[in-house]
């Protein structure tokens, strides 16, 4: 993974974007020698967001199980049928 300075991003954005498209690897951007941001391919960013949503849903489900906020299939079906009327 190639790291770029923020000044390089300002001076050569087209080159950095071309490299990003060809390698498809995130590009860490540094300011004053410290990591500041990551430049990502749009598809990779969207995929990461989708995965995060899935993981958050799994986490909420596991929490519901631990807190015993679960219903049998029959009870869930009965509750849903009231919403769909």
N, C-alpha and C positions, 0 to 999 in steps of 0.2 A: 504494500500500500504506500503510495507516494504522498508525502505531506507537502503542502504548499503554504507559502506565506500569504497573508492577507494582501500585501502590496503586489505580489505576483498575480493574485486574483483580480486586482484592480487594473493592472497593466496588460494582462494577457488572458482575459476571460474566455475568448474563443478557443485558444489553445487548450486551456484546462478543460473546457467542456468537451472538446474533441477527444482528449485523452480519456475523459470519463465515459464517453460513449463507446470508445474502443475497448477499454479494459473492464468497464462495468463495475469497477471497485470504488467504494466511497473514497473521497479525498478529504483528509483532515486539513482544516485551515487553522493556522496559528497566528496569534497576535502577540508580539513581544515574547516569543519563544514558548508560549503556552497554548494548548488547544483551545479553540474558540468556537468552531462549528465543523460540521461535516457537510460536504457537497455530495448528494446522492442522485442516482438515476431515478427518474420519476416512477418507473415501474417498480423498482426495488422499494422505494418509499411507500407506495400504495400497498404493496404486498406486506410490508412490515406493519402498516396500520391495520390491515385485515387480520393478520395473525394476532395482533394485540387485542383486537375486539374479541376474537375467539377465546384467547386465554383469559380475558376478563369475564367472559360468560362462563367458562369452566370454573373459575374462582368463585363467582357468585353462586353457582350450583353446588360446589363443595361446601361453601359456607351455609347454604340453606340446609344441606344434609346434616352438617354438624349441629346446627341449631334446631334440628327436627322440624323445619318448616317445609315438610314434604307431604304429599297426598297420594293415596292409592290411585290407580288408573281410573277406577269407577268414580271416585270423588272428584278427581280433576275433570273428568268428562262431564259430570253433573254441573260443576261450576262453569265450565266453558259453554255448556248449552244455554245457561241463563244469560250469558253475554251475547250469544248469537241470535236470541229471539227478537 
